[in-house]
Each structure stands twice: as C-alpha cells, then as structure tokens.
Amino acid sequence: MSAGGATPAAGGATPAAGGAPASAAQPAPTPGSEAFRVAAFAAMVLLRRFDERVCAAVGEGRLEGTVMHSSIGQEAAAVGVGLQRLPQDVLLSTHRGVHHCVAWGADLVKLLAECFGFAGGFAGGLGGHMHIVDPDSGILGTNGIVGAGLPIAVGAALGLRLQGSPGVAVAFFGDGAANTGAVHEALNLAATTAAPVVFVCEVNGFAETTPTRATTGGTVAERGAAYGLPSAAVDGCDVHAVAEAAAEAFARARAGKGPTLLECRVFRQGGHWVGDPELYRDPEDKARFPERDPLALLLASGPVEGEAQIRAQVEERLDAVFADAFSQPRPERVDVPAVAT
C-alpha cells in the first residue's frame, strides 16, 4: 500500500497512512466506555510504535544534525488530552512533543520527514522535531525553548475568543519548565483574562538530567491556586483519569469559565535524549517502568476488543509512513556567504 492509501482503523475508518486519526474530527468517546478503551488503546499503540521505530532509526544513524527526545511512557497524557480535541482547538507543545503531535492528528509522513530532515517535512526538513508547525491540524508549534509555549497558547486562546470560535488552546509543559518565569506569567495572564486554555504539565520527575524533587517546591497543581486557577493532579499513566480531567477542563474553557491547570504524573522510560547513558538515574527507578506503562495499565483493567487487529493495522500504517518519509530527498543545500569580521 502507498503512504497515501487508506488503511482500516481499529474500530472504524482511518485516513491515509500519514493523515490524522478519525478521532480528530469526531466527538470524544466517554471515558470508561468500551469505545473509549478501544480509541485510547489504538492511539497509544500508534504513539508507542511510532516512537519505538523513531528510536530504532536514530540508532541506525538516520538522524542528522540534532538529537531526538523520546516520549515512551508518556502516551496516556497525550492521548487522554488529545481525544478531547475538536477541529477548532490548537496545540502548543514542547521539545519532547512528537507524541503530542501524533495524538493531535499530525500528518505522520510530514512529521517523520521533519524529524529526520527530509524535504517533505512541515518545514522542508529544516526545523526538526522541536520546531513542528502544522496549522492545518491546529499544531502551532513544538518548542525548543523550555516553557515558551505557554504564553503563545494564552495569546492563541484570546485570539480564538476574539474570532468567536469555540476553540480551546492546549499547552503542554514539563516539570522542568514549571519554575521558569514564562510559565508563571502565562498562568497569571490566562487567569486575569479568563482565556480558554488548558495547561497540562507532564511531571516525569526530571528537568533534562536533574531530578525535579531537588529543584521544585511543592507540586505544580498546588501553584494553580495562587492564580485562582482550577487545578487537578492525576495519574498521567492512567488514560481514563487523564481523559476525565481533560474533559472537564475543555468543557470549562468552552463555557467561557477560563483556564485549568492539570498535573499529570507520568513516567519517562528513556533518558533526556535517545542515546542518553542516564548515569544520573537510579537503575531501580528505571526498572519500575513495567508497573507504570500506560498500555499495560489499560490492558490490566480488561481486554481491549480487537487488540491483535489494532496492533497489526498500526504496523501496516507505519510501514507505509516510514517507507514514504525515508524515500524523500534531503533539503537542497544552500551555502551561506561568510561574513567579514
């Protein structure tokens, strides 16, 4: 099958191999329902396998000029939030944001091509995974500057309101970003303007290679009270818990009741970057992943209808995506004249 061909989805129709998941334009299934379990499982398997294949390709030397940040273990936060989105909603992400983009419905061929520097990427292969912008699916940017997406999200939310749109802006950030000035300024501005924005902090316990328990006082959710923001702390490895909290936050924003701050406690399975030796990490902590794996936790609550078919369809789709993206040329080289000093 070609990368532009149609693939049957788990539990319904899927678009072309690189296209958005059907959930991007459909009402969100109710958390706890069988429809939700199937949709969440299918989305998390797609995120996991996309990430695992990306990591393998990095190990094969296919990546040029940068590093890659993996999100294995953090799928439930991205999917629990992503399943709530409507086409009018917009996303601001982080340097570790490829999983957000996949959950949000980015074209996978363009996303992969951009990550690995091929000409068919969103920025012609020149931006990389920390500079993903896809206005067609509402992705206003991943961001290589820690915490920088939040002020942009507030501005985008206010813009949506001025346009009379029911859209909501979603801003992901990590616990490493929680101590930056831009984050606090954004929370304050959103509160004072009642902006329709949902702030989602993925607390994975690290600010790059530094354990955040050594740098952060209190919890992220507790900080929302200082700005008068409704806040909640949930298990970010439990896709049901994330989706329930996210559904309330989206409903609040759409009703004109302002922003919400969600703290999702997730588990970063790998290091700060793909290939990180993780000399700073306690091996016993890393060994806890099986008990915090979002996919394993979902399956532990009961079987998912059509699991084998879902996994097979994901592999078929990704076969086409990777073949298409990796067959593209590199961007045309441009020599920049030297500047006299």
C-alpha positions in Angstrom: 0.0 0.0 0.0 1.2 3.5 -0.7 1.7 6.0 2.0 -1.3 8.0 0.6 -3.6 5.0 0.6 -6.4 4.2 3.0 -6.0 1.9 6.0 -8.8 0.5 8.0 -8.6 1.8 11.6 -9.1 -0.1 14.8 -12.8 0.2 15.5 -13.5 2.4 12.4 -12.2 4.1 9.4 -8.7 5.6 9.3 -7.4 8.2 6.8 -4.4 7.9 4.6 -1.3 6.4 6.2 0.1 9.8 7.0 -3.2 11.5 7.9 -5.0 12.4 11.1 -6.8 9.8 13.2 -10.5 9.7 12.8 -10.9 10.9 16.4 -9.6 14.3 15.5 -12.9 15.4 14.0 -15.4 13.2 15.9 -17.0 13.7 19.4 -14.8 12.3 22.1 -15.8 8.9 23.4 -16.9 8.9 27.1 -14.0 7.8 29.4 -14.7 4.4 30.8 -16.8 3.3 27.8 -15.7 0.4 25.6 -15.5 2.9 22.7 -13.0 5.0 24.7 -10.9 1.9 25.7 -10.6 1.0 22.0 -9.8 4.5 20.8 -7.4 5.2 23.6 -5.6 1.8 23.2 -5.3 2.3 19.4 -4.0 5.8 19.8 -1.4 4.8 22.5 -0.2 1.9 20.4 0.3 4.2 17.5 2.3 6.7 19.7 4.4 3.9 21.2 5.2 2.2 18.0 5.9 5.4 16.2 8.3 6.4 19.0 10.0 3.0 19.1 10.5 3.0 15.4 11.9 6.5 15.5 14.4 5.4 18.3 15.4 2.5 16.2 16.0 4.7 13.2 18.1 7.1 15.3 20.2 4.0 16.4 20.7 3.2 12.7 22.3 6.6 12.1 19.4 8.1 10.0 19.1 11.3 12.1 21.3 14.2 11.0 22.3 17.4 12.8 20.3 17.1 16.1 19.1 14.8 18.8 15.8 13.1 19.4 13.7 13.2 22.5 11.6 10.1 23.1 8.2 10.1 25.0 7.9 6.4 25.6 5.9 6.0 28.8 4.1 9.4 28.5 1.4 8.3 26.0 -1.6 8.4 28.3 -1.2 12.1 28.9 -1.1 13.0 25.2 -3.9 10.6 24.3 -6.2 11.5 27.2 -6.0 15.1 26.3 -5.9 14.6 22.5 -9.1 12.6 22.4 -10.9 15.7 23.7 -10.0 17.9 20.9 -12.2 19.5 18.3 -11.0 20.8 14.9 -11.0 24.4 16.2 -8.6 23.6 19.0 -4.9 24.4 18.9 -1.8 22.9 20.4 1.4 24.3 21.8 3.9 21.6 22.7 7.5 21.2 24.0 10.9 19.9 22.9 9.6 16.4 23.8 6.4 16.8 21.8 6.3 14.4 19.0 3.7 12.2 20.9 1.5 15.3 21.3 1.6 15.9 17.6 0.7 12.3 16.8 -2.2 12.3 19.3 -3.3 15.7 17.9 -3.6 14.3 14.4 -0.5 15.5 12.6 0.2 14.0 9.2 2.6 11.3 10.1 4.6 11.3 6.9 5.3 15.0 7.2 6.0 14.7 10.9 8.5 11.9 10.4 10.2 13.6 7.5 10.6 16.8 9.5 12.0 14.8 12.5 14.7 13.2 10.3 15.5 16.2 8.0 13.8 15.1 4.7 12.4 17.6 2.3 8.8 16.5 2.7 8.6 17.7 6.3 6.4 20.5 7.6 9.4 22.9 7.3 11.1 21.2 4.4 13.2 19.1 6.8 15.0 22.2 8.1 13.3 22.6 11.5 13.4 19.2 13.1 11.2 17.7 15.8 11.5 20.7 18.1 10.0 23.1 15.5 6.9 21.3 14.3 4.2 23.6 13.0 1.1 22.3 11.2 -1.7 24.9 11.1 -4.0 22.5 9.2 -4.3 20.3 12.2 -4.1 23.1 14.8 -0.5 22.5 15.8 1.0 25.9 16.5 4.4 24.6 17.5 6.6 22.3 19.4 9.3 24.4 21.0 12.9 24.0 21.8 12.8 26.7 24.5 11.6 25.3 27.8 8.3 26.8 28.9 8.0 29.1 25.9 4.8 27.6 24.5 2.6 28.7 27.3 2.5 32.5 26.6 1.8 31.7 23.0 -1.0 29.4 24.0 -2.6 32.2 26.0 -2.4 34.6 23.0 -3.8 31.9 20.7 -6.7 31.3 23.2 -7.5 35.0 23.3 -7.4 35.1 19.5 -9.9 32.3 19.3 -12.2 34.1 21.6 -12.0 37.3 19.6 -12.9 35.3 16.5 -16.0 33.9 18.1 -14.5 30.4 17.9 -15.4 27.7 20.4 -11.8 26.5 20.2 -9.5 25.9 23.1 -5.7 26.3 23.3 -3.8 23.4 24.9 -0.3 24.0 26.3 1.8 21.1 27.4 4.9 21.6 29.5 7.1 19.6 31.9 8.1 19.9 35.5 11.4 21.3 34.4 9.6 24.2 32.8 7.4 24.8 35.8 10.0 27.0 37.5 10.5 29.4 34.5 9.2 32.9 34.5 7.3 32.5 31.2 5.1 29.7 32.7 4.1 31.9 35.7 3.4 34.9 33.5 1.3 32.8 31.3 -0.7 31.3 34.1 -1.3 34.8 35.5 -2.3 36.3 32.2 -4.7 33.4 31.5 -6.3 33.8 34.9 -6.8 37.5 34.6 -8.3 37.3 31.1 -10.3 34.0 31.6 -8.6 32.7 28.5 -9.9 29.4 27.1 -6.7 27.5 27.6 -5.8 24.1 29.2 -2.4 23.9 30.7 -1.0 20.3 31.0 2.1 19.6 33.0 3.7 16.2 32.3 5.6 15.6 35.5 8.2 12.9 34.7 10.5 13.7 37.6 13.3 15.3 35.6 14.4 18.6 34.2 16.6 17.2 31.5 19.0 15.3 33.7 18.3 16.9 37.0 15.7 15.3 39.4 13.0 17.9 39.9 12.5 16.9 43.5 15.7 18.8 44.1 14.6 22.0 42.4 10.9 22.3 42.8 9.0 23.2 46.0 5.5 21.8 46.4 3.6 20.5 43.4 2.7 22.0 40.1 -1.1 21.6 40.7 -0.8 23.5 44.1 0.6 26.5 42.2 -2.6 27.0 40.3 -4.4 28.2 43.5 -2.1 31.2 43.7 -3.5 32.4 40.4 -7.1 31.3 41.1 -7.0 28.5 38.6 -9.0 25.3 38.9 -6.3 22.7 39.2 -6.1 18.9 39.4 -3.3 16.3 39.9 -4.0 13.0 38.2 -2.1 9.8 37.4 -0.7 10.6 34.0 -0.2 6.9 33.2 -3.9 6.2 33.5 -5.5 7.4 30.3 -9.0 7.2 31.8 -8.0 9.6 34.7 -6.3 12.0 32.3 -9.3 12.0 29.9 -11.8 12.6 32.7 -9.8 15.6 34.0 -9.2 16.9 30.5 -12.9 16.6 29.5 -13.8 18.8 32.5 -11.1 21.3 31.6 -12.2 21.6 28.0 -15.8 21.9 29.0 -14.9 24.7 31.4 -12.9 26.6 28.7 -15.6 26.2 26.1 -18.3 27.5 28.5 -16.3 30.7 29.0 -15.2 29.8 32.5 -11.5 30.2 31.9 -8.3 28.1 32.1 -7.5 25.0 34.0 -4.1 23.6 35.2 -3.6 19.8 35.0 -0.7 18.0 36.6 -0.2 14.6 35.0 2.4 12.4 36.8 4.0 10.4 34.0 7.0 8.0 33.7 9.8 8.8 31.3 11.0 5.4 30.2 14.2 6.6 28.5 16.7 9.3 29.1 16.6 13.0 28.2 17.6 12.2 24.6 17.8 9.0 22.6 21.2 7.6 23.4 21.4 9.3 26.9 23.5 7.0 29.1 21.4 8.1 32.1 24.3 8.0 34.6 22.3 10.3 36.8 19.4 7.9 37.1 18.8 5.2 39.8 18.5 1.9 38.0 15.8 0.8 40.4 13.7 3.8 39.3 14.1 2.9 35.7 13.2 -0.7 36.4 9.7 0.4 37.6 8.5 1.1 34.1 6.5 -2.1 33.6 4.3 -1.2 36.6 3.8 2.4 35.2 3.5 1.5 31.5 0.2 3.2 30.3 -0.5 0.4 27.8 0.0 -2.3 30.4 -2.2 -0.4 32.9 -5.0 -0.2 30.3 -4.9 -3.8 29.5 -4.7 -4.8 33.2 -8.2 -3.3 33.5 -9.5 -5.8 31.0 -9.0 -6.9 27.4 -9.4 -4.5 24.5 -11.7 -5.6 21.7 -9.7 -6.3 18.6 -6.3 -5.8 20.2 -4.4 -8.0 17.7 -6.1 -6.3 14.8 -5.3 -2.9 16.2 -1.6 -3.7 16.5 -1.5 -5.2 13.0 -3.1 -2.1 11.5 -0.7 0.2 13.3 2.3 -1.7 11.9 0.8 -1.7 8.4 0.2 2.1 8.6 3.7 2.8 10.0 5.3 0.6 7.4 3.8 2.9 4.8 4.7 6.1 6.7 8.3 5.2 7.2 8.8 4.0 3.6 7.3 7.2 2.3 9.2 9.6 4.6 12.6 7.9 4.3 12.4 7.7 0.5 12.3 11.5 0.2 15.3 13.6 -0.7 17.2 15.8 1.7 16.7 19.6 1.5 18.6 21.4 -1.1 21.9 22.6 0.3 22.3 26.4 0.4 25.8 27.9 1.0 25.7 30.9 3.2 28.4 33.5 2.4 30.9 34.1 5.1 30.5 37.4 7.0 33.7 39.5 7.2 34.7 40.3 10.7 
